Amino acid sequence: MKVGDRVRVIKSVIVYHHPENRGKPFDVKDREGEVIGFANELHGKPISANLPVVIQFEKKFRGHFREDEIEIIE
């Protein structure tokens, strides 16, 4: 998996920061987006993030996911 890959969320993941449903539970399962980065480094030092893959879904909505929660779309 690399930056720029199109991906789909394959597991049920509840978020509370979706712009249209702020503060309410929102399931992002089956949503598609683009990998925009990885949370594996901070100030030049390696870190071990629980949710390392950063995905941009819409202009104002992005989220962090585990690799087993997403799949690459061809």
N, C-alpha and C positions, 0 to 999 in steps of 0.2 A: 504494500500500500504506500502511495506517495502523494504529495501535494498535487492537487488538480484532478485526482480521481473522483468520478461520480460514484456515490454510495447510496445505499438504502438501509434504513434501520429495520432490523429483522426481529428484534425482541421488543416487548412492551416496556417502554421507558417513560415514566411520568416526570414531567417538568412543570415548574411553577413560574417560569419566566417568559413564556410565549407572549409576544406583544398584544395579541388580541384576547388573551385569557389570563392576563397578569394576576397572580395570586390564587389562581384556580388550577386544579390538576388538569394537565393536558397530555395525552398519550401521543408520542411521536412515532409510533410503530408505522411502518410502510411509507414514511416520508423520505423524500430524496433530496440530496444536497451534494456539496463539493467539499472535499478535504482541503482545509486552508492552512493546516499546520499541526504540529505535535508538541505537546507539553512535556518535553523530556530534558529541558535545559533552562536554567535561570541564572542570569548574570554570568554566563560562561561555565557554570558548574552543572554537572548532571544531577537530575532529580528523578524520583520515582513517583510519578503522578498516578493516582487511582484511575483517572479518566483522561488518558493521554491524547486521544484523537479529537481535533477541533474541526467541526463541520459547520459550514455556512448553508442554511436552508433557504432563507429569504433575506432580503436586504437588511432587515432589522432583527433577524433571529439566527443565532448560532448556539451550538452546544458542544459539550465535551462528552465523549463516549469511549467505552472499552472496545477493543478490536473484535471481540466476540459478539457485540451488539449490532454490528454493521456488516454489509457485504458490498463488494465492488460490483457496479453495474457496467455492462459492456455497451 
